[in-house]
Structure formats: structure tokens, C-alpha cells
Amino acid sequence: MSKIITNVFVAKVAFQSFYRTAILRLLGLRVAQGSQIGKGIRWPIVGISRIQLGCNVHIGDRTGFWIQPFNNTGKIVIGENVNIGDECRISAGNLVKIGKNTIVLHRVTIVDFGRIFNQYSDYGRFITAPKPVIIGCDCSIGANTVIKPGTELGDLCVVGPNAVVGGKHPAGSILEGNPAKVVGQMPH
């Protein structure tokens, strides 16, 4: 009896990602073949069709996506062979683009807009203008990193854990710290 239950459990786990992907495609998500979507992913109610996943993308459990609902320009584009760890947050009001073969470790936050809170203000009125975030190909983003609006990372960039990254950084940069500073270059 336990062998039957074990076989049923293994089959259920194997097909869960397939079913999640199929349902999300019906809702408008653009997912290429071979992508795996973890459990507990938070998808936007409005704008799911503005998220595009390339081939063989892996998204870890409890990751969240958010498209700014105040305009119709927000877009998230994730290239092929990208691995996104558990509990990441990716929010777009303009464009968040992650290049192919990039690794984003656990609990990374990527946002292309900010919020200014004021005890006398209206919530929606104080969202800053979105600035695109572009992460190049073959990059590695360390755990617990924050990628700020307007950040551009060239190809082959490496970001250490717990960094807060802003600005433009050339290909092959190695960044660490809060705020992140270039501490080296990848060998060519």
C-alpha cells in the first residue's frame, strides 16, 4: 500500500510545475518551453501578459512579480536559462530585463520604481517615475541584494550578497557593499 502512495506522490510532484505553467499560459503569461515555476509564486492580477519567460527559466518558490497598475507600460522580460531563487521580488513600472544565463539567488529584490511615503500624502500619488533595470547576460546576483531603479549591469557582472546596487556598471564588474561599489573586474 505504501508503495502505491509513494508512486502517486512522485507523479503528483512531477506534474505540479507543468499544471501551474499551463494555467498561467491560459491567463496570458508568455512562457517558453522547459520553464519550471515553483510553488507559491505571486503573480499580478493585472498585467500578467506583460511578463515574458524565456526557455528553461527556473523560478524558485514564493517569488513575487508585480506590474505597476497605474500605466500600461510595465514589462518584465526574463531571458533563457535564467535561474531565480526563492522569495525574490521583481516589480516593474517600465522595464525589468534579465539577460540569458543569469543566476539570481534567494531573496533578491529588483524594482524599477520607488515610493515616497509621507504621513500627509495619498498612497498612489507618490510613486516615483520608473527607470528601466537592465541586467546583462551571464550575470550572478548574490542573495539578499537590492537592485534599484535605473540600474544597468553589463554582461558577466557579479554582485556580492547583501549589496544595494544602483547606476550603470560595465561588463565584467564585480560589485559589493551598500551602496555597491566596483571592487574588481572579471578576467577576460
C-alpha positions in Angstrom: 0.0 0.0 0.0 2.8 2.5 0.9 4.5 1.8 -2.5 1.3 2.9 -4.3 1.0 6.1 -2.2 4.7 6.9 -2.8 4.3 6.4 -6.6 1.2 8.7 -6.6 3.1 11.4 -4.6 6.1 11.3 -7.0 3.8 11.6 -10.0 1.9 14.5 -8.4 5.1 16.4 -7.7 6.4 15.8 -11.3 3.3 17.3 -12.8 2.6 20.2 -10.5 5.0 22.6 -12.3 3.5 21.5 -15.7 0.0 22.3 -14.4 1.0 25.7 -12.9 2.6 26.6 -16.2 -0.4 25.6 -18.3 -2.8 27.6 -16.1 -0.6 30.7 -16.2 -0.4 30.4 -20.0 -4.2 30.4 -20.1 -4.2 33.6 -18.0 -1.8 35.3 -20.5 1.7 34.6 -19.2 4.2 34.1 -22.0 6.2 31.1 -21.0 8.7 29.3 -23.4 9.3 25.6 -23.2 11.3 24.0 -20.4 10.5 26.6 -17.8 9.8 25.5 -14.3 7.7 27.6 -11.9 7.9 27.0 -8.1 5.1 26.9 -5.6 3.5 29.9 -4.0 4.5 32.4 -6.8 2.7 35.7 -6.5 1.5 36.9 -9.9 -0.1 40.3 -10.7 -3.8 40.3 -11.1 -3.5 42.9 -13.8 -0.7 42.7 -16.4 0.3 39.1 -16.3 0.5 39.2 -20.1 3.4 41.7 -19.8 5.7 39.1 -18.2 7.8 37.0 -20.6 9.8 34.0 -19.6 12.4 32.5 -22.0 13.3 28.8 -22.5 14.4 26.8 -19.5 13.8 29.5 -16.9 13.6 28.3 -13.3 11.6 30.4 -10.7 12.0 29.4 -7.1 9.2 29.0 -4.5 7.4 32.1 -3.1 8.9 34.6 -5.6 6.6 37.5 -6.4 6.1 39.6 -9.6 4.3 42.9 -9.7 3.4 45.1 -12.6 2.6 48.7 -11.7 -1.2 49.1 -12.4 -1.1 52.9 -12.9 0.1 52.6 -16.5 0.3 50.1 -19.3 4.0 50.2 -19.9 5.4 47.9 -17.2 7.1 44.8 -18.6 9.3 42.0 -17.2 11.4 40.1 -19.7 13.5 37.1 -18.4 15.9 35.6 -20.9 16.6 31.9 -21.5 18.4 29.7 -18.9 17.8 32.1 -16.1 17.6 30.8 -12.6 15.7 32.9 -10.0 16.0 31.7 -6.4 13.3 31.5 -3.7 11.5 34.5 -2.2 12.6 37.1 -4.8 10.6 40.2 -5.7 10.5 41.7 -9.2 8.5 44.8 -9.8 8.1 46.8 -13.0 6.6 50.1 -13.9 8.6 50.5 -17.0 11.0 47.6 -17.8 12.9 44.9 -15.9 15.1 42.8 -18.2 17.3 39.9 -17.1 19.7 38.6 -19.7 20.2 34.9 -20.6 22.2 32.5 -18.4 21.9 34.8 -15.4 21.6 33.5 -11.8 19.6 35.4 -9.2 20.0 33.9 -5.8 17.4 33.9 -2.9 15.6 36.9 -1.6 16.8 39.4 -4.2 14.6 42.5 -4.9 14.6 44.1 -8.3 12.5 47.3 -8.8 12.4 49.9 -11.4 10.4 52.5 -9.4 10.3 53.7 -5.8 7.7 55.0 -3.4 7.9 58.1 -1.2 5.7 57.9 1.8 4.5 60.9 3.7 2.0 60.9 6.6 0.0 63.6 4.7 0.2 62.0 1.3 -2.0 59.8 -0.9 -0.5 56.3 -1.5 -0.7 56.3 -5.3 0.4 59.9 -5.8 4.0 59.5 -4.6 5.3 56.7 -6.8 8.5 57.9 -8.5 8.9 57.8 -12.2 10.0 54.3 -13.3 13.6 53.9 -14.7 14.4 50.7 -16.6 16.5 48.0 -14.9 18.7 46.0 -17.4 20.8 43.1 -16.2 23.1 41.7 -18.8 23.8 38.1 -19.9 25.8 35.6 -17.7 25.5 37.7 -14.6 25.4 36.4 -11.0 23.4 38.3 -8.3 24.1 37.4 -4.7 21.5 36.6 -2.0 19.6 39.4 -0.3 20.6 42.0 -2.9 18.5 45.0 -3.9 18.7 46.3 -7.5 17.5 49.9 -7.5 15.6 51.8 -10.3 17.8 52.8 -13.3 20.4 50.1 -12.7 22.3 48.7 -15.7 24.6 45.8 -15.3 26.7 44.7 -18.3 27.3 41.1 -19.3 29.3 38.9 -16.9 28.8 41.1 -13.8 29.0 39.6 -10.4 27.1 41.1 -7.4 28.1 40.0 -3.9 25.4 39.1 -1.3 23.6 41.9 0.6 24.6 44.6 -1.9 22.4 47.6 -2.8 23.1 48.3 -6.5 22.3 51.4 -8.4 23.7 53.2 -11.5 25.5 51.8 -14.6 28.3 49.3 -14.4 30.3 48.0 -17.4 30.6 44.4 -18.4 32.7 42.1 -16.1 32.3 44.3 -13.0 32.5 42.7 -9.5 30.3 44.7 -7.1 30.0 44.5 -3.3 28.6 46.6 -0.4 25.9 49.1 0.5 26.0 51.1 -1.7 27.6 48.7 -4.1 31.0 49.7 -5.4 33.1 48.0 -8.1 35.8 46.0 -6.3 37.2 44.3 -9.3 36.9 43.1 -12.9 36.3 39.6 -14.3 39.3 38.3 -16.2 38.8 38.3 -20.0 
